[in-house]
Amino acid sequence: MDRKIFDFAAGIVLILFSLALLTMPVFLNMDAFIPLILSLVSFILGVGFFFMGHDEKE
């Protein structure tokens, strides 16, 4: 697999994971602090991976 495609895929997966973590406390009726922190971290990593794939030269 090409590194550029891997970076795009990893970025999109991490961004979707962060959105899932944000909605998890609503459905499970739990405290939102830990999922919020994990969501922010995975969103930042997802955006980083996404733009690393954008900057790769072919």
Protein Blocks (a to p, Z undefined) as FASTA:
>chain_A
ZZklmmmmmmmmmmmmmmmmmmmmmmnopafklmmmmmmmmmmmmmmmmmmmmmpcZZ
